Amino acid sequence: MDFYQISGEQWYLLFHRELLLFTAAFFAVGVVDEFALDLSYLWMRITGRISTPHIRTESLPQRLLAGDAAIFIPAWQESSVIGPTIAHLLASWGHDNLRLYVGCYRNDPLTIASVVASARGDNRVRLVIHGEDGPTSKADCLNRLYRALCDDEARYGREARMVVLHDAEDMVDPAALALLDLSLWRADFVQLPVMALPQSNSRFIGSHYSDEFAEAHAKSLVVRDALGAAIPGAGVGCAVARKILARMGPEPFARQSLTEDYELGLKIAALGGKGRFLRARASDGRLIATRAFFPSRLDVAVRQKTRWMHGIALQGWDRLGWRGTWVDLWMQMRDRRGPLAAILLASAYLLIAITAAGWLASGLGIVAPSEYSPLLGFLLLINVLGLAARSLSRAVFTAREFGWRQGLLAIPRVVVSNIISIMAGRRALGAYIKTLRGGPVTWDKTDHSDHPAMVPWRELVRVA
């Protein structure tokens, strides 16, 4: 048939079939990948290779840690949340050999005032003022805190044993610091789970993070740890042995990276350090984790996920390459699939619209009904089963931490997660192209207004 003689109906059928085949084939690869992870998780659960131990928190050190601990919190325009974070942290962690380093900028007087007010004269707090106007980058602020730590170590003649990273909006667990302290006897880097708390005022945008973190930090990272792969940092609730941090040079945090926390864990593994993901429950059954409220507005959520996708998937490929064991390569592939997943999701939603229009046109007799080959039909069946399995898995892990109501809501929130990923993928590709042209890497931080420390504890913790 002559190319120019193809009718509009034939063009529609051709485009629909090819797009469907492309999307179904790549989604099937993703289904196989997730199925492999699920099988690994189930097998190791059955055989006892992975479990969630219960810790007698009353037996953990209450006053003195095994060595000095330095807590780093970088802050730029965080006056609304930094106060509750500091006050709750100091009240929860009463250890005498703790030093809290809070990094602020000289052109951010409101955050500086909030830090001073919340410290209430506690001599464990160090307010560190950056010498440049903010924001520079989060990694740059962390490096400034590291220099302040080095100055204190030289002044007092005592080196810290560990550095713990947190964000300005975090609510720490009372048992977390002592648990990290004990864990560093057998590791150089330890990451605790992060709990993104459901939000009654944002049941879909803000609360979809609850589903993602509940599954990732109860399954994906647990399997990653059990298989011996390098553990990436989440930037909060993670502890680094001071000695290995010193091996990373005068600026251990990657200034030009948007996800310096993610890179930190992988770089420690590349230096021969041992990383662990530690999931444990306290005596009362609560998960020992860092709790926080995540963005509740669409634009802020898209901006945050843009930074994650840009830093982990695109910059990570450039800056870290592909290295390690086959397990490391598998996990790196999973980490960096975000932009491709965004393209596939956009194609899938476009297909839904095209297919609906095709059904309508077919019912009106305008076009012939679409016919699928056995191969395409098989791929579509795999996709449907995979989607059902993914939705069920997310619902189960969410329900385990937040109750069955949140578990049921996790199923429709999959659509919200997909839409945000599509929007973030487009912005991440655009931002990456700008950096390739020489554009600067800036702190595209997330705005915060609510803090979990202002909510009664019983409403935040579900005893499992």
ChimeraX attribute file (.defattr): number of C-alpha atoms within 10 A of each C-alpha:
attribute: neighborCount
match mode: 1-to-1
recipient: residues
	/A:1	5
	/A:2	5
	/A:3	6
	/A:4	6
	/A:5	8
	/A:6	10
	/A:7	10
	/A:8	10
	/A:9	13
	/A:10	13
	/A:11	11
	/A:12	14
	/A:13	18
	/A:14	13
	/A:15	13
	/A:16	17
	/A:17	18
	/A:18	11
	/A:19	17
	/A:20	21
	/A:21	19
	/A:22	14
	/A:23	21
	/A:24	24
	/A:25	19
	/A:26	15
	/A:27	23
	/A:28	20
	/A:29	14
	/A:30	17
	/A:31	20
	/A:32	14
	/A:33	13
	/A:34	17
	/A:35	15
	/A:36	12
	/A:37	16
	/A:38	18
	/A:39	11
	/A:40	18
	/A:41	20
	/A:42	15
	/A:43	13
	/A:44	17
	/A:45	14
	/A:46	11
	/A:47	9
	/A:48	9
	/A:49	12
	/A:50	18
	/A:51	13
	/A:52	13
	/A:53	13
	/A:54	16
	/A:55	17
	/A:56	12
	/A:57	18
	/A:58	10
	/A:59	8
	/A:60	17
	/A:61	17
	/A:62	17
	/A:63	12
	/A:64	15
	/A:65	20
	/A:66	14
	/A:67	14
	/A:68	20
	/A:69	27
	/A:70	27
	/A:71	23
	/A:72	25
	/A:73	26
	/A:74	25
	/A:75	26
	/A:76	25
	/A:77	22
	/A:78	23
	/A:79	20
	/A:80	18
	/A:81	24
	/A:82	28
	/A:83	23
	/A:84	23
	/A:85	24
	/A:86	27
	/A:87	17
	/A:88	19
	/A:89	19
	/A:90	21
	/A:91	10
	/A:92	17
	/A:93	18
	/A:94	16
	/A:95	19
	/A:96	14
	/A:97	15
	/A:98	23
	/A:99	20
	/A:100	24
	/A:101	23
	/A:102	25
	/A:103	28
	/A:104	29
	/A:105	22
	/A:106	15
	/A:107	17
	/A:108	18
	/A:109	13
	/A:110	14
	/A:111	23
	/A:112	25
	/A:113	12
	/A:114	18
	/A:115	27
	/A:116	16
	/A:117	13
	/A:118	18
	/A:119	18
	/A:120	11
	/A:121	9
	/A:122	11
	/A:123	11
	/A:124	16
	/A:125	21
	/A:126	22
	/A:127	16
	/A:128	20
	/A:129	19
	/A:130	18
	/A:131	11
	/A:132	11
	/A:133	12
	/A:134	19
	/A:135	20
	/A:136	18
	/A:137	22
	/A:138	28
	/A:139	22
	/A:140	22
	/A:141	29
	/A:142	25
	/A:143	21
	/A:144	22
	/A:145	27
	/A:146	23
	/A:147	15
	/A:148	18
	/A:149	23
	/A:150	16
	/A:151	12
	/A:152	15
	/A:153	13
	/A:154	11
	/A:155	9
	/A:156	8
	/A:157	8
	/A:158	12
	/A:159	17
	/A:160	19
	/A:161	18
	/A:162	24
	/A:163	22
	/A:164	24
	/A:165	21
	/A:166	21
	/A:167	19
	/A:168	26
	/A:169	28
	/A:170	25
	/A:171	27
	/A:172	26
	/A:173	19
	/A:174	21
	/A:175	21
	/A:176	21
	/A:177	27
	/A:178	21
	/A:179	20
	/A:180	23
	/A:181	23
	/A:182	14
	/A:183	17
	/A:184	20
	/A:185	10
	/A:186	11
	/A:187	16
	/A:188	23
	/A:189	32
	/A:190	26
	/A:191	27
	/A:192	24
	/A:193	25
	/A:194	26
	/A:195	26
	/A:196	22
	/A:197	23
	/A:198	24
	/A:199	18
	/A:200	9
	/A:201	10
	/A:202	13
	/A:203	15
	/A:204	23
	/A:205	23
	/A:206	23
	/A:207	26
	/A:208	29
	/A:209	23
	/A:210	29
	/A:211	30
	/A:212	19
	/A:213	20
	/A:214	25
	/A:215	20
	/A:216	16
	/A:217	20
	/A:218	19
	/A:219	20
	/A:220	19
	/A:221	23
	/A:222	23
	/A:223	23
	/A:224	22
	/A:225	17
	/A:226	15
	/A:227	14
	/A:228	14
	/A:229	24
	/A:230	28
	/A:231	27
	/A:232	27
	/A:233	25
	/A:234	20
	/A:235	21
	/A:236	25
	/A:237	27
	/A:238	28
	/A:239	29
	/A:240	27
	/A:241	22
	/A:242	19
	/A:243	14
	/A:244	17
	/A:245	20
	/A:246	13
	/A:247	11
	/A:248	14
	/A:249	9
	/A:250	12
	/A:251	16
	/A:252	19
	/A:253	23
	/A:254	19
	/A:255	19
	/A:256	17
	/A:257	24
	/A:258	25
	/A:259	25
	/A:260	25
	/A:261	21
	/A:262	19
	/A:263	25
	/A:264	23
	/A:265	26
	/A:266	22
	/A:267	17
	/A:268	23
	/A:269	19
	/A:270	14
	/A:271	11
	/A:272	10
	/A:273	16
	/A:274	20
	/A:275	26
	/A:276	26
	/A:277	22
	/A:278	21
	/A:279	21
	/A:280	20
	/A:281	19
	/A:282	19
	/A:283	14
	/A:284	13
	/A:285	15
	/A:286	17
	/A:287	24
	/A:288	25
	/A:289	25
	/A:290	21
	/A:291	24
	/A:292	23
	/A:293	22
	/A:294	27
	/A:295	25
	/A:296	22
	/A:297	12
	/A:298	16
	/A:299	12
	/A:300	18
	/A:301	22
	/A:302	23
	/A:303	20
	/A:304	19
	/A:305	20
	/A:306	27
	/A:307	24
	/A:308	20
	/A:309	27
	/A:310	26
	/A:311	24
	/A:312	26
	/A:313	22
	/A:314	19
	/A:315	21
	/A:316	22
	/A:317	15
	/A:318	11
	/A:319	14
	/A:320	14
	/A:321	10
	/A:322	14
	/A:323	10
	/A:324	14
	/A:325	12
	/A:326	10
	/A:327	14
	/A:328	19
	/A:329	16
	/A:330	15
	/A:331	17
	/A:332	23
	/A:333	14
	/A:334	15
	/A:335	15
	/A:336	19
	/A:337	15
	/A:338	24
	/A:339	22
	/A:340	14
	/A:341	18
	/A:342	20
	/A:343	16
	/A:344	19
	/A:345	19
	/A:346	19
	/A:347	18
	/A:348	18
	/A:349	13
	/A:350	15
	/A:351	17
	/A:352	13
	/A:353	11
	/A:354	15
	/A:355	15
	/A:356	12
	/A:357	12
	/A:358	21
	/A:359	16
	/A:360	14
	/A:361	14
	/A:362	14
	/A:363	12
	/A:364	10
	/A:365	10
	/A:366	12
	/A:367	17
	/A:368	15
	/A:369	14
	/A:370	14
	/A:371	10
	/A:372	13
	/A:373	10
	/A:374	9
	/A:375	11
	/A:376	17
	/A:377	14
	/A:378	14
	/A:379	21
	/A:380	20
	/A:381	14
	/A:382	19
	/A:383	22
	/A:384	15
	/A:385	14
	/A:386	19
	/A:387	15
	/A:388	12
	/A:389	16
	/A:390	18
	/A:391	18
	/A:392	16
	/A:393	19
	/A:394	23
	/A:395	26
	/A:396	21
	/A:397	25
	/A:398	28
	/A:399	19
	/A:400	17
	/A:401	23
	/A:402	22
	/A:403	16
	/A:404	15
	/A:405	11
	/A:406	23
	/A:407	23
	/A:408	17
	/A:409	18
	/A:410	30
	/A:411	21
	/A:412	13
	/A:413	25
	/A:414	19
	/A:415	14
	/A:416	17
	/A:417	20
	/A:418	16
	/A:419	18
	/A:420	19
	/A:421	25
	/A:422	23
	/A:423	20
	/A:424	26
	/A:425	26
	/A:426	14
	/A:427	20
	/A:428	26
	/A:429	15
	/A:430	13
	/A:431	16
	/A:432	18
	/A:433	13
	/A:434	13
	/A:435	12
	/A:436	9
	/A:437	8
	/A:438	8
	/A:439	11
	/A:440	11
	/A:441	16
	/A:442	15
	/A:443	18
	/A:444	15
	/A:445	17
	/A:446	16
	/A:447	17
	/A:448	19
	/A:449	14
	/A:450	17
	/A:451	21
	/A:452	20
	/A:453	20
	/A:454	12
	/A:455	10
	/A:456	9
	/A:457	10
	/A:458	8
	/A:459	9
	/A:460	17
	/A:461	16
	/A:462	15
	/A:463	16
	/A:464	12
